[in-house]
Structure formats: structure tokens, C-alpha cells
Amino acid sequence: MGTERALQLLTDHLEARRTGQADAKEPTGLLTHHLRHDEEAWTFIDQLLAFGARHPVVRWRSAAEIFTPSSA
């Protein structure tokens, strides 16, 4: 897909969440285990995760946290 297209899809989705066109309560996912990933894909994922780790509003959550119903 390439870096530019992947970033466009990500930013489009985040914008849709902010503007109410997508459910803001649902997490934004990142597929990181696909068999068709090449070295460029893995480099992109590494860079995206590193960027998110440094960003003050990004919160990486585990699948267990996302898909386990809260007790509240």
C-alpha cells in the first residue's frame, strides 16, 4: 500500500472520528501480523509505533483491553 496511502487512511479515519462520521468510542486498529507485509511495511509500522509512543495523546491498547467488556 505504501506509506503515503497508509497515512492517508489513518488520518482520514481519525478525522472521521473527530467529526462524528465514525464512532469515536471505537479504537483505531493497526494490522501488524499480516503474511503479506514486506520490509517497507514493517519499517512503516515501527516508525508509526515509535511516533505514537512519543505523542502525548496516543494510547496504545492491547486487544484484550479493547475486546474485554468492562465491568462498569
mmCIF file as Biopython writes it, N, C-alpha, C and O atoms, coordinates in Angstrom:
data_model
#
loop_
_atom_site.group_PDB
_atom_site.id
_atom_site.type_symbol
_atom_site.label_atom_id
_atom_site.label_alt_id
_atom_site.label_comp_id
_atom_site.label_asym_id
_atom_site.label_entity_id
_atom_site.label_seq_id
_atom_site.pdbx_PDB_ins_code
_atom_site.Cartn_x
_atom_site.Cartn_y
_atom_site.Cartn_z
_atom_site.occupancy
_atom_site.B_iso_or_equiv
_atom_site.auth_seq_id
_atom_site.auth_asym_id
_atom_site.pdbx_PDB_model_num
ATOM 1   N N  . MET A ? 1  ? 0.830   -1.190  0.000  1.0 0.0 1  A 1 
ATOM 2   C CA . MET A ? 1  ? 0.000   0.000   0.000  1.0 0.0 1  A 1 
ATOM 3   C C  . MET A ? 1  ? 0.871   1.250   0.000  1.0 0.0 1  A 1 
ATOM 4   O O  . MET A ? 1  ? 0.524   2.240   -0.644 1.0 0.0 1  A 1 
ATOM 5   N N  . GLY A ? 2  ? 1.964   1.223   0.690  1.0 0.0 2  A 1 
ATOM 6   C CA . GLY A ? 2  ? 2.860   2.367   0.737  1.0 0.0 2  A 1 
ATOM 7   C C  . GLY A ? 2  ? 2.552   3.301   1.897  1.0 0.0 2  A 1 
ATOM 8   O O  . GLY A ? 2  ? 1.430   3.359   2.399  1.0 0.0 2  A 1 
ATOM 9   N N  . THR A ? 3  ? 3.578   4.026   2.301  1.0 0.0 3  A 1 
ATOM 10  C CA . THR A ? 3  ? 3.478   4.917   3.466  1.0 0.0 3  A 1 
ATOM 11  C C  . THR A ? 3  ? 2.430   6.003   3.265  1.0 0.0 3  A 1 
ATOM 12  O O  . THR A ? 3  ? 1.604   6.240   4.147  1.0 0.0 3  A 1 
ATOM 13  N N  . GLU A ? 4  ? 2.457   6.661   2.115  1.0 0.0 4  A 1 
ATOM 14  C CA . GLU A ? 4  ? 1.530   7.779   1.875  1.0 0.0 4  A 1 
ATOM 15  C C  . GLU A ? 4  ? 0.071   7.323   1.972  1.0 0.0 4  A 1 
ATOM 16  O O  . GLU A ? 4  ? -0.741  7.977   2.627  1.0 0.0 4  A 1 
ATOM 17  N N  . ARG A ? 5  ? -0.257  6.224   1.333  1.0 0.0 5  A 1 
ATOM 18  C CA . ARG A ? 5  ? -1.636  5.706   1.352  1.0 0.0 5  A 1 
ATOM 19  C C  . ARG A ? 5  ? -2.040  5.261   2.760  1.0 0.0 5  A 1 
ATOM 20  O O  . ARG A ? 5  ? -3.161  5.523   3.196  1.0 0.0 5  A 1 
ATOM 21  N N  . ALA A ? 6  ? -1.142  4.597   3.461  1.0 0.0 6  A 1 
ATOM 22  C CA . ALA A ? 6  ? -1.444  4.139   4.821  1.0 0.0 6  A 1 
ATOM 23  C C  . ALA A ? 6  ? -1.693  5.316   5.751  1.0 0.0 6  A 1 
ATOM 24  O O  . ALA A ? 6  ? -2.629  5.290   6.550  1.0 0.0 6  A 1 
ATOM 25  N N  . LEU A ? 7  ? -0.862  6.348   5.653  1.0 0.0 7  A 1 
ATOM 26  C CA . LEU A ? 7  ? -1.064  7.539   6.493  1.0 0.0 7  A 1 
ATOM 27  C C  . LEU A ? 7  ? -2.358  8.260   6.132  1.0 0.0 7  A 1 
ATOM 28  O O  . LEU A ? 7  ? -3.048  8.784   7.006  1.0 0.0 7  A 1 
ATOM 29  N N  . GLN A ? 8  ? -2.684  8.284   4.844  1.0 0.0 8  A 1 
ATOM 30  C CA . GLN A ? 8  ? -3.934  8.934   4.419  1.0 0.0 8  A 1 
ATOM 31  C C  . GLN A ? 8  ? -5.141  8.201   5.005  1.0 0.0 8  A 1 
ATOM 32  O O  . GLN A ? 8  ? -6.060  8.840   5.518  1.0 0.0 8  A 1 
ATOM 33  N N  . LEU A ? 9  ? -5.149  6.877   4.934  1.0 0.0 9  A 1 
ATOM 34  C CA . LEU A ? 9  ? -6.248  6.106   5.518  1.0 0.0 9  A 1 
ATOM 35  C C  . LEU A ? 9  ? -6.356  6.334   7.020  1.0 0.0 9  A 1 
ATOM 36  O O  . LEU A ? 9  ? -7.454  6.487   7.556  1.0 0.0 9  A 1 
ATOM 37  N N  . LEU A ? 10 ? -5.211  6.357   7.694  1.0 0.0 10 A 1 
ATOM 38  C CA . LEU A ? 10 ? -5.204  6.578   9.138  1.0 0.0 10 A 1 
ATOM 39  C C  . LEU A ? 10 ? -5.726  7.969   9.492  1.0 0.0 10 A 1 
ATOM 40  O O  . LEU A ? 10 ? -6.578  8.104   10.370 1.0 0.0 10 A 1 
ATOM 41  N N  . THR A ? 11 ? -5.227  8.990   8.825  1.0 0.0 11 A 1 
ATOM 42  C CA . THR A ? 11 ? -5.666  10.347  9.151  1.0 0.0 11 A 1 
ATOM 43  C C  . THR A ? 11 ? -7.117  10.583  8.738  1.0 0.0 11 A 1 
ATOM 44  O O  . THR A ? 11 ? -7.837  11.315  9.417  1.0 0.0 11 A 1 
ATOM 45  N N  . ASP A ? 12 ? -7.551  9.979   7.646  1.0 0.0 12 A 1 
ATOM 46  C CA . ASP A ? 12 ? -8.969  10.089  7.260  1.0 0.0 12 A 1 
ATOM 47  C C  . ASP A ? 12 ? -9.871  9.481   8.328  1.0 0.0 12 A 1 
ATOM 48  O O  . ASP A ? 12 ? -10.903 10.052  8.679  1.0 0.0 12 A 1 
ATOM 49  N N  . HIS A ? 13 ? -9.475  8.322   8.840  1.0 0.0 13 A 1 
ATOM 50  C CA . HIS A ? 13 ? -10.282 7.673   9.882  1.0 0.0 13 A 1 
ATOM 51  C C  . HIS A ? 13 ? -10.302 8.493   11.168 1.0 0.0 13 A 1 
ATOM 52  O O  . HIS A ? 13 ? -11.355 8.652   11.785 1.0 0.0 13 A 1 
ATOM 53  N N  . LEU A ? 14 ? -9.153  9.012   11.575 1.0 0.0 14 A 1 
ATOM 54  C CA . LEU A ? 14 ? -9.106  9.821   12.791 1.0 0.0 14 A 1 
ATOM 55  C C  . LEU A ? 14 ? -9.932  11.095  12.634 1.0 0.0 14 A 1 
ATOM 56  O O  . LEU A ? 14 ? -10.588 11.533  13.580 1.0 0.0 14 A 1 
ATOM 57  N N  . GLU A ? 15 ? -9.901  11.683  11.450 1.0 0.0 15 A 1 
ATOM 58  C CA . GLU A ? 15 ? -10.733 12.865  11.184 1.0 0.0 15 A 1 
ATOM 59  C C  . GLU A ? 15 ? -12.217 12.501  11.261 1.0 0.0 15 A 1 
ATOM 60  O O  . GLU A ? 15 ? -13.015 13.251  11.825 1.0 0.0 15 A 1 
ATOM 61  N N  . ALA A ? 16 ? -12.579 11.365  10.701 1.0 0.0 16 A 1 
ATOM 62  C CA . ALA A ? 16 ? -13.978 10.931  10.751 1.0 0.0 16 A 1 
ATOM 63  C C  . ALA A ? 16 ? -14.433 10.720  12.197 1.0 0.0 16 A 1 
ATOM 64  O O  . ALA A ? 16 ? -15.574 11.032  12.537 1.0 0.0 16 A 1 
ATOM 65  N N  . ARG A ? 17 ? -13.571 10.208  13.027 1.0 0.0 17 A 1 
ATOM 66  C CA . ARG A ? 17 ? -13.915 10.051  14.448 1.0 0.0 17 A 1 
ATOM 67  C C  . ARG A ? 17 ? -14.126 11.415  15.096 1.0 0.0 17 A 1 
ATOM 68  O O  . ARG A ? 17 ? -15.086 11.614  15.839 1.0 0.0 17 A 1 
ATOM 69  N N  . ARG A ? 18 ? -13.222 12.353  14.811 1.0 0.0 18 A 1 
ATOM 70  C CA . ARG A ? 18 ? -13.319 13.703  15.399 1.0 0.0 18 A 1 
ATOM 71  C C  . ARG A ? 18 ? -14.568 14.434  14.951 1.0 0.0 18 A 1 
ATOM 72  O O  . ARG A ? 18 ? -15.152 15.193  15.724 1.0 0.0 18 A 1 
ATOM 73  N N  . THR A ? 19 ? -14.986 14.218  13.714 1.0 0.0 19 A 1 
ATOM 74  C CA . THR A ? 19 ? -16.113 14.975  13.159 1.0 0.0 19 A 1 
ATOM 75  C C  . THR A ? 19 ? -17.441 14.244  13.297 1.0 0.0 19 A 1 
ATOM 76  O O  . THR A ? 19 ? -18.465 14.724  12.812 1.0 0.0 19 A 1 
ATOM 77  N N  . GLY A ? 20 ? -17.432 13.091  13.951 1.0 0.0 20 A 1 
ATOM 78  C CA . GLY A ? 20 ? -18.672 12.360  14.178 1.0 0.0 20 A 1 
ATOM 79  C C  . GLY A ? 20 ? -19.114 11.487  13.022 1.0 0.0 20 A 1 
ATOM 80  O O  . GLY A ? 20 ? -20.215 10.939  13.063 1.0 0.0 20 A 1 
ATOM 81  N N  . GLN A ? 21 ? -18.299 11.339  11.997 1.0 0.0 21 A 1 
ATOM 82  C CA . GLN A ? 21 ? -18.637 10.474  10.864 1.0 0.0 21 A 1 
ATOM 83  C C  . GLN A ? 21 ? -18.297 9.021   11.147 1.0 0.0 21 A 1 
ATOM 84  O O  . GLN A ? 21 ? -18.718 8.131   10.407 1.0 0.0 21 A 1 
ATOM 85  N N  . ALA A ? 22 ? -17.547 8.772   12.197 1.0 0.0 22 A 1 
ATOM 86  C CA . ALA A ? 22 ? -17.227 7.424   12.660 1.0 0.0 22 A 1 
ATOM 87  C C  . ALA A ? 22 ? -17.355 7.427   14.177 1.0 0.0 22 A 1 
ATOM 88  O O  . ALA A ? 22 ? -17.193 8.468   14.814 1.0 0.0 22 A 1 
ATOM 89  N N  . ASP A ? 23 ? -17.640 6.281   14.749 1.0 0.0 23 A 1 
ATOM 90  C CA . ASP A ? 23 ? -17.836 6.160   16.190 1.0 0.0 23 A 1 
ATOM 91  C C  . ASP A ? 23 ? -16.531 6.459   16.922 1.0 0.0 23 A 1 
ATOM 92  O O  . ASP A ? 23 ? -15.560 5.711   16.806 1.0 0.0 23 A 1 
ATOM 93  N N  . ALA A ? 24 ? -16.516 7.550   17.669 1.0 0.0 24 A 1 
ATOM 94  C CA . ALA A ? 24 ? -15.306 7.969   18.384 1.0 0.0 24 A 1 
ATOM 95  C C  . ALA A ? 24 ? -14.952 7.026   19.527 1.0 0.0 24 A 1 
ATOM 96  O O  . ALA A ? 24 ? -13.830 7.069   20.031 1.0 0.0 24 A 1 
ATOM 97  N N  . LYS A ? 25 ? -15.876 6.184   19.941 1.0 0.0 25 A 1 
ATOM 98  C CA . LYS A ? 25 ? -15.601 5.262   21.047 1.0 0.0 25 A 1 
ATOM 99  C C  . LYS A ? 25 ? -14.894 3.987   20.573 1.0 0.0 25 A 1 
ATOM 100 O O  . LYS A ? 25 ? -14.313 3.259   21.379 1.0 0.0 25 A 1 
ATOM 101 N N  . GLU A ? 26 ? -14.945 3.726   19.284 1.0 0.0 26 A 1 
ATOM 102 C CA . GLU A ? 26 ? -14.275 2.538   18.761 1.0 0.0 26 A 1 
ATOM 103 C C  . GLU A ? 26 ? -12.808 2.857   18.503 1.0 0.0 26 A 1 
ATOM 104 O O  . GLU A ? 26 ? -12.489 3.921   17.972 1.0 0.0 26 A 1 
ATOM 105 N N  . PRO A ? 27 ? -11.913 1.945   18.876 1.0 0.0 27 A 1 
ATOM 106 C CA . PRO A ? 27 ? -10.487 2.194   18.659 1.0 0.0 27 A 1 
ATOM 107 C C  . PRO A ? 27 ? -10.124 2.146   17.182 1.0 0.0 27 A 1 
ATOM 108 O O  . PRO A ? 27 ? -10.821 1.531   16.375 1.0 0.0 27 A 1 
ATOM 109 N N  . THR A ? 28 ? -9.048  2.789   16.851 1.0 0.0 28 A 1 
ATOM 110 C CA . THR A ? 28 ? -8.481  2.717   15.509 1.0 0.0 28 A 1 
ATOM 111 C C  . THR A ? 28 ? -7.465  1.590   15.518 1.0 0.0 28 A 1 
ATOM 112 O O  . THR A ? 28 ? -6.542  1.593   16.332 1.0 0.0 28 A 1 
ATOM 113 N N  . GLY A ? 29 ? -7.623  0.636   14.629 1.0 0.0 29 A 1 
ATOM 114 C CA . GLY A ? 29 ? -6.761  -0.531  14.638 1.0 0.0 29 A 1 
ATOM 115 C C  . GLY A ? 29 ? -5.597  -0.441  13.679 1.0 0.0 29 A 1 
ATOM 116 O O  . GLY A ? 29 ? -5.591  0.362   12.745 1.0 0.0 29 A 1 
ATOM 117 N N  . LEU A ? 30 ? -4.612  -1.284  13.931 1.0 0.0 30 A 1 
ATOM 118 C CA . LEU A ? 30 ? -3.436  -1.391  13.082 1.0 0.0 30 A 1 
ATOM 119 C C  . LEU A ? 30 ? -3.106  -2.864  12.941 1.0 0.0 30 A 1 
ATOM 120 O O  . LEU A ? 30 ? -2.770  -3.526  13.923 1.0 0.0 30 A 1 
ATOM 121 N N  . LEU A ? 31 ? -3.201  -3.378  11.733 1.0 0.0 31 A 1 
ATOM 122 C CA . LEU A ? 31 ? -2.900  -4.776  11.471 1.0 0.0 31 A 1 
ATOM 123 C C  . LEU A ? 31 ? -1.388  -4.951  11.414 1.0 0.0 31 A 1 
ATOM 124 O O  . LEU A ? 31 ? -0.724  -4.372  10.555 1.0 0.0 31 A 1 
ATOM 125 N N  . THR A ? 32 ? -0.846  -5.750  12.329 1.0 0.0 32 A 1 
ATOM 126 C CA . THR A ? 32 ? 0.612   -5.883  12.406 1.0 0.0 32 A 1 
ATOM 127 C C  . THR A ? 32 ? 1.096   -7.310  12.230 1.0 0.0 32 A 1 
ATOM 128 O O  . THR A ? 32 ? 2.264   -7.590  12.499 1.0 0.0 32 A 1 
ATOM 129 N N  . HIS A ? 33 ? 0.246   -8.217  11.789 1.0 0.0 33 A 1 
ATOM 130 C CA . HIS A ? 33 ? 0.666   -9.608  11.679 1.0 0.0 33 A 1 
ATOM 131 C C  . HIS A ? 33 ? 0.359   -10.212 10.311 1.0 0.0 33 A 1 
ATOM 132 O O  . HIS A ? 33 ? 0.260   -11.432 10.178 1.0 0.0 33 A 1 
ATOM 133 N N  . HIS A ? 34 ? 0.215   -9.409  9.349  1.0 0.0 34 A 1 
ATOM 134 C CA . HIS A ? 34 ? -0.208  -9.885  8.036  1.0 0.0 34 A 1 
ATOM 135 C C  . HIS A ? 34 ? 0.925   -10.603 7.304  1.0 0.0 34 A 1 
ATOM 136 O O  . HIS A ? 34 ? 2.066   -10.142 7.317  1.0 0.0 34 A 1 
ATOM 137 N N  . LEU A ? 35 ? 0.615   -11.708 6.681  1.0 0.0 35 A 1 
ATOM 138 C CA . LEU A ? 35 ? 1.619   -12.505 5.974  1.0 0.0 35 A 1 
ATOM 139 C C  . LEU A ? 35 ? 2.216   -11.784 4.766  1.0 0.0 35 A 1 
ATOM 140 O O  . LEU A ? 35 ? 3.312   -12.122 4.320  1.0 0.0 35 A 1 
ATOM 141 N N  . ARG A ? 36 ? 1.502   -10.796 4.239  1.0 0.0 36 A 1 
ATOM 142 C CA . ARG A ? 36 ? 1.984   -10.123 3.029  1.0 0.0 36 A 1 
ATOM 143 C C  . ARG A ? 36 ? 2.812   -8.885  3.328  1.0 0.0 36 A 1 
ATOM 144 O O  . ARG A ? 36 ? 3.200   -8.178  2.398  1.0 0.0 36 A 1 
ATOM 145 N N  . HIS A ? 37 ? 3.094   -8.601  4.581  1.0 0.0 37 A 1 
ATOM 146 C CA . HIS A ? 37 ? 3.930   -7.440  4.899  1.0 0.0 37 A 1 
ATOM 147 C C  . HIS A ? 37 ? 5.345   -7.675  4.392  1.0 0.0 37 A 1 
ATOM 148 O O  . HIS A ? 37 ? 5.929   -8.746  4.558  1.0 0.0 37 A 1 
ATOM 149 N N  . ASP A ? 38 ? 5.870   -6.626  3.766  1.0 0.0 38 A 1 
ATOM 150 C CA . ASP A ? 38 ? 7.252   -6.676  3.326  1.0 0.0 38 A 1 
ATOM 151 C C  . ASP A ? 38 ? 8.080   -5.792  4.257  1.0 0.0 38 A 1 
ATOM 152 O O  . ASP A ? 38 ? 7.565   -5.262  5.242  1.0 0.0 38 A 1 
ATOM 153 N N  . GLU A ? 39 ? 9.346   -5.639  3.943  1.0 0.0 39 A 1 
ATOM 154 C CA . GLU A ? 39 ? 10.234  -4.850  4.813  1.0 0.0 39 A 1 
ATOM 155 C C  . GLU A ? 39 ? 9.748   -3.402  4.935  1.0 0.0 39 A 1 
ATOM 156 O O  . GLU A ? 39 ? 9.836   -2.809  6.010  1.0 0.0 39 A 1 
ATOM 157 N N  . GLU A ? 40 ? 9.238   -2.832  3.840  1.0 0.0 40 A 1 
ATOM 158 C CA . GLU A ? 40 ? 8.725   -1.462  3.877  1.0 0.0 40 A 1 
ATOM 159 C C  . GLU A ? 40 ? 7.540   -1.352  4.841  1.0 0.0 40 A 1 
ATOM 160 O O  . GLU A ? 40 ? 7.426   -0.370  5.574  1.0 0.0 40 A 1 
ATOM 161 N N  . ALA A ? 41 ? 6.672   -2.343  4.842  1.0 0.0 41 A 1 
ATOM 162 C CA . ALA A ? 41 ? 5.521   -2.328  5.745  1.0 0.0 41 A 1 
ATOM 163 C C  . ALA A ? 41 ? 5.979   -2.388  7.198  1.0 0.0 41 A 1 
ATOM 164 O O  . ALA A ? 41 ? 5.471   -1.652  8.044  1.0 0.0 41 A 1 
ATOM 165 N N  . TRP A ? 42 ? 6.936   -3.263  7.485  1.0 0.0 42 A 1 
ATOM 166 C CA . TRP A ? 42 ? 7.421   -3.382  8.871  1.0 0.0 42 A 1 
ATOM 167 C C  . TRP A ? 42 ? 8.134   -2.108  9.316  1.0 0.0 42 A 1 
ATOM 168 O O  . TRP A ? 42 ? 8.008   -1.703  10.471 1.0 0.0 42 A 1 
ATOM 169 N N  . THR A ? 43 ? 8.874   -1.476  8.420  1.0 0.0 43 A 1 
ATOM 170 C CA . THR A ? 43 ? 9.531   -0.207  8.749  1.0 0.0 43 A 1 
ATOM 171 C C  . THR A ? 43 ? 8.491   0.860   9.061  1.0 0.0 43 A 1 
ATOM 172 O O  . THR A ? 43 ? 8.636   1.611   10.025 1.0 0.0 43 A 1 
ATOM 173 N N  . PHE A ? 44 ? 7.438   0.926   8.241  1.0 0.0 44 A 1 
ATOM 174 C CA . PHE A ? 44 ? 6.359   1.883   8.485  1.0 0.0 44 A 1 
ATOM 175 C C  . PHE A ? 44 ? 5.731   1.641   9.856  1.0 0.0 44 A 1 
ATOM 176 O O  . PHE A ? 44 ? 5.530   2.586   10.619 1.0 0.0 44 A 1 
ATOM 177 N N  . ILE A ? 45 ? 5.420   0.390   10.173 1.0 0.0 45 A 1 
ATOM 178 C CA . ILE A ? 45 ? 4.788   0.065   11.461 1.0 0.0 45 A 1 
ATOM 179 C C  . ILE A ? 45 ? 5.718   0.453   12.609 1.0 0.0 45 A 1 
ATOM 180 O O  . ILE A ? 45 ? 5.270   1.047   13.589 1.0 0.0 45 A 1 
ATOM 181 N N  . ASP A ? 46 ? 7.000   0.128   12.502 1.0 0.0 46 A 1 
ATOM 182 C CA . ASP A ? 46 ? 7.956   0.511   13.550 1.0 0.0 46 A 1 
ATOM 183 C C  . ASP A ? 46 ? 7.973   2.018   13.758 1.0 0.0 46 A 1 
ATOM 184 O O  . ASP A ? 46 ? 7.964   2.490   14.895 1.0 0.0 46 A 1 
ATOM 185 N N  . GLN A ? 47 ? 7.998   2.775   12.665 1.0 0.0 47 A 1 
ATOM 186 C CA . GLN A ? 47 ? 8.036   4.234   12.761 1.0 0.0 47 A 1 
ATOM 187 C C  . GLN A ? 47 ? 6.728   4.790   13.329 1.0 0.0 47 A 1 
ATOM 188 O O  . GLN A ? 47 ? 6.746   5.720   14.135 1.0 0.0 47 A 1 
ATOM 189 N N  . LEU A ? 48 ? 5.601   4.225   12.911 1.0 0.0 48 A 1 
ATOM 190 C CA . LEU A ? 48 ? 4.307   4.684   13.423 1.0 0.0 48 A 1 
ATOM 191 C C  . LEU A ? 48 ? 4.186   4.412   14.923 1.0 0.0 48 A 1 
ATOM 192 O O  . LEU A ? 48 ? 3.732   5.277   15.672 1.0 0.0 48 A 1 
ATOM 193 N N  . LEU A ? 49 ? 4.583   3.235   15.361 1.0 0.0 49 A 1 
ATOM 194 C CA . LEU A ? 49 ? 4.527   2.901   16.786 1.0 0.0 49 A 1 
ATOM 195 C C  . LEU A ? 49 ? 5.450   3.802   17.600 1.0 0.0 49 A 1 
ATOM 196 O O  . LEU A ? 49 ? 5.081   4.247   18.687 1.0 0.0 49 A 1 
ATOM 197 N N  . ALA A ? 50 ? 6.638   4.072   17.086 1.0 0.0 50 A 1 
ATOM 198 C CA . ALA A ? 50 ? 7.578   4.955   17.789 1.0 0.0 50 A 1 
ATOM 199 C C  . ALA A ? 50 ? 7.015   6.369   17.881 1.0 0.0 50 A 1 
ATOM 200 O O  . ALA A ? 50 ? 7.107   7.006   18.930 1.0 0.0 50 A 1 
ATOM 201 N N  . PHE A ? 51 ? 6.434   6.860   16.794 1.0 0.0 51 A 1 
ATOM 202 C CA . PHE A ? 51 ? 5.815   8.187   16.804 1.0 0.0 51 A 1 
ATOM 203 C C  . PHE A ? 51 ? 4.696   8.241   17.842 1.0 0.0 51 A 1 
ATOM 204 O O  . PHE A ? 51 ? 4.621   9.177   18.638 1.0 0.0 51 A 1 
ATOM 205 N N  . GLY A ? 52 ? 3.830   7.230   17.826 1.0 0.0 52 A 1 
ATOM 206 C CA . GLY A ? 52 ? 2.722   7.191   18.776 1.0 0.0 52 A 1 
ATOM 207 C C  . GLY A ? 52 ? 3.194   7.128   20.218 1.0 0.0 52 A 1 
ATOM 208 O O  . GLY A ? 52 ? 2.584   7.735   21.098 1.0 0.0 52 A 1 
ATOM 209 N N  . ALA A ? 53 ? 4.262   6.408   20.466 1.0 0.0 53 A 1 
ATOM 210 C CA . ALA A ? 53 ? 4.790   6.289   21.829 1.0 0.0 53 A 1 
ATOM 211 C C  . ALA A ? 53 ? 5.268   7.642   22.358 1.0 0.0 53 A 1 
ATOM 212 O O  . ALA A ? 53 ? 5.236   7.885   23.565 1.0 0.0 53 A 1 
ATOM 213 N N  . ARG A ? 54 ? 5.707   8.514   21.462 1.0 0.0 54 A 1 
ATOM 214 C CA . ARG A ? 54 ? 6.180   9.846   21.862 1.0 0.0 54 A 1 
ATOM 215 C C  . ARG A ? 54 ? 5.066   10.882  21.910 1.0 0.0 54 A 1 
ATOM 216 O O  . ARG A ? 54 ? 5.250   11.952  22.489 1.0 0.0 54 A 1 
ATOM 217 N N  . HIS A ? 55 ? 3.924   10.588  21.319 1.0 0.0 55 A 1 
ATOM 218 C CA . HIS A ? 55 ? 2.850   11.577  21.200 1.0 0.0 55 A 1 
ATOM 219 C C  . HIS A ? 55 ? 2.016   11.606  22.480 1.0 0.0 55 A 1 
ATOM 220 O O  . HIS A ? 55 ? 1.656   10.550  23.000 1.0 0.0 55 A 1 
ATOM 221 N N  . PRO A ? 56 ? 1.706   12.794  22.995 1.0 0.0 56 A 1 
ATOM 222 C CA . PRO A ? 56 ? 1.019   12.880  24.290 1.0 0.0 56 A 1 
ATOM 223 C C  . PRO A ? 56 ? -0.433  12.387  24.301 1.0 0.0 56 A 1 
ATOM 224 O O  . PRO A ? 56 ? -0.954  12.079  25.373 1.0 0.0 56 A 1 
ATOM 225 N N  . VAL A ? 57 ? -1.094  12.304  23.160 1.0 0.0 57 A 1 
ATOM 226 C CA . VAL A ? 57 ? -2.498  11.867  23.185 1.0 0.0 57 A 1 
ATOM 227 C C  . VAL A ? 57 ? -2.723  10.472  22.618 1.0 0.0 57 A 1 
ATOM 228 O O  . VAL A ? 57 ? -3.855  9.990   22.593 1.0 0.0 57 A 1 
ATOM 229 N N  . VAL A ? 58 ? -1.659  9.821   22.165 1.0 0.0 58 A 1 
ATOM 230 C CA . VAL A ? 58 ? -1.790  8.464   21.635 1.0 0.0 58 A 1 
ATOM 231 C C  . VAL A ? 58 ? -1.706  7.487   22.800 1.0 0.0 58 A 1 
ATOM 232 O O  . VAL A ? 58 ? -0.848  7.599   23.675 1.0 0.0 58 A 1 
ATOM 233 N N  . ARG A ? 59 ? -2.619  6.532   22.781 1.0 0.0 59 A 1 
ATOM 234 C CA . ARG A ? 59 ? -2.625  5.492   23.809 1.0 0.0 59 A 1 
ATOM 235 C C  . ARG A ? 59 ? -2.726  4.142   23.117 1.0 0.0 59 A 1 
ATOM 236 O O  . ARG A ? 59 ? -3.767  3.808   22.552 1.0 0.0 59 A 1 
ATOM 237 N N  . TRP A ? 60 ? -1.657  3.372   23.159 1.0 0.0 60 A 1 
ATOM 238 C CA . TRP A ? 60 ? -1.679  2.035   22.577 1.0 0.0 60 A 1 
ATOM 239 C C  . TRP A ? 60 ? -2.352  1.101   23.571 1.0 0.0 60 A 1 
ATOM 240 O O  . TRP A ? 60 ? -2.007  1.089   24.752 1.0 0.0 60 A 1 
ATOM 241 N N  . ARG A ? 61 ? -3.315  0.317   23.091 1.0 0.0 61 A 1 
ATOM 242 C CA . ARG A ? 61 ? -4.061  -0.616  23.940 1.0 0.0 61 A 1 
ATOM 243 C C  . ARG A ? 61 ? -3.952  -2.020  23.370 1.0 0.0 61 A 1 
ATOM 244 O O  . ARG A ? 61 ? -3.848  -2.203  22.157 1.0 0.0 61 A 1 
ATOM 245 N N  . SER A ? 62 ? -3.976  -3.006  24.251 1.0 0.0 62 A 1 
ATOM 246 C CA . SER A ? 62 ? -3.914  -4.394  23.802 1.0 0.0 62 A 1 
ATOM 247 C C  . SER A ? 62 ? -5.282  -4.833  23.297 1.0 0.0 62 A 1 
ATOM 248 O O  . SER A ? 62 ? -6.305  -4.232  23.627 1.0 0.0 62 A 1 
ATOM 249 N N  . ALA A ? 63 ? -5.283  -5.890  22.491 1.0 0.0 63 A 1 
ATOM 250 C CA . ALA A ? 63 ? -6.558  -6.439  22.016 1.0 0.0 63 A 1 
ATOM 251 C C  . ALA A ? 63 ? -7.405  -6.903  23.193 1.0 0.0 63 A 1 
ATOM 252 O O  . ALA A ? 63 ? -8.625  -6.737  23.179 1.0 0.0 63 A 1 
ATOM 253 N N  . ALA A ? 64 ? -6.781  -7.478  24.204 1.0 0.0 64 A 1 
ATOM 254 C CA . ALA A ? 64 ? -7.525  -7.937  25.383 1.0 0.0 64 A 1 
ATOM 255 C C  . ALA A ? 64 ? -8.236  -6.766  26.057 1.0 0.0 64 A 1 
ATOM 256 O O  . ALA A ? 64 ? -9.383  -6.900  26.484 1.0 0.0 64 A 1 
ATOM 257 N N  . GLU A ? 65 ? -7.572  -5.640  26.154 1.0 0.0 65 A 1 
ATOM 258 C CA . GLU A ? 65 ? -8.185  -4.455  26.765 1.0 0.0 65 A 1 
ATOM 259 C C  . GLU A ? 65 ? -9.352  -3.936  25.923 1.0 0.0 65 A 1 
ATOM 260 O O  . GLU A ? 65 ? -10.380 -3.528  26.463 1.0 0.0 65 A 1 
ATOM 261 N N  . ILE A ? 66 ? -9.190  -3.954  24.629 1.0 0.0 66 A 1 
ATOM 262 C CA . ILE A ? 66 ? -10.215 -3.423  23.728 1.0 0.0 66 A 1 
ATOM 263 C C  . ILE A ? 66 ? -11.438 -4.328  23.681 1.0 0.0 66 A 1 
ATOM 264 O O  . ILE A ? 66 ? -12.570 -3.844  23.702 1.0 0.0 66 A 1 
ATOM 265 N N  . PHE A ? 67 ? -11.221 -5.631  23.619 1.0 0.0 67 A 1 
ATOM 266 C CA . PHE A ? 67 ? -12.324 -6.554  23.391 1.0 0.0 67 A 1 
ATOM 267 C C  . PHE A ? 67 ? -12.887 -7.187  24.646 1.0 0.0 67 A 1 
ATOM 268 O O  . PHE A ? 67 ? -13.835 -7.967  24.561 1.0 0.0 67 A 1 
ATOM 269 N N  . THR A ? 68 ? -12.334 -6.876  25.811 1.0 0.0 68 A 1 
ATOM 270 C CA . THR A ? 68 ? -12.884 -7.390  27.058 1.0 0.0 68 A 1 
ATOM 271 C C  . THR A ? 68 ? -13.909 -6.388  27.571 1.0 0.0 68 A 1 
ATOM 272 O O  . THR A ? 68 ? -13.574 -5.226  27.804 1.0 0.0 68 A 1 
ATOM 273 N N  . PRO A ? 69 ? -15.160 -6.827  27.751 1.0 0.0 69 A 1 
ATOM 274 C CA . PRO A ? 69 ? -16.178 -5.898  28.246 1.0 0.0 69 A 1 
ATOM 275 C C  . PRO A ? 69 ? -15.804 -5.367  29.629 1.0 0.0 69 A 1 
ATOM 276 O O  . PRO A ? 69 ? -15.304 -6.098  30.484 1.0 0.0 69 A 1 
ATOM 277 N N  . SER A ? 70 ? -16.059 -4.094  29.819 1.0 0.0 70 A 1 
ATOM 278 C CA . SER A ? 70 ? -15.762 -3.511  31.139 1.0 0.0 70 A 1 
ATOM 279 C C  . SER A ? 70 ? -16.804 -3.997  32.144 1.0 0.0 70 A 1 
ATOM 280 O O  . SER A ? 70 ? -17.923 -4.355  31.778 1.0 0.0 70 A 1 
ATOM 281 N N  . SER A ? 71 ? -16.421 -4.001  33.383 1.0 0.0 71 A 1 
ATOM 282 C CA . SER A ? 71 ? -17.330 -4.437  34.426 1.0 0.0 71 A 1 
ATOM 283 C C  . SER A ? 71 ? -18.217 -3.304  34.910 1.0 0.0 71 A 1 
ATOM 284 O O  . SER A ? 71 ? -19.056 -3.504  35.788 1.0 0.0 71 A 1 
ATOM 285 N N  . ALA A ? 72 ? -18.042 -2.122  34.350 1.0 0.0 72 A 1 
ATOM 286 C CA . ALA A ? 72 ? -18.838 -0.955  34.768 1.0 0.0 72 A 1 
ATOM 287 C C  . ALA A ? 72 ? -20.180 -0.938  34.096 1.0 0.0 72 A 1 
ATOM 288 O O  . ALA A ? 72 ? -20.977 -0.030  34.332 1.0 0.0 72 A 1 
#
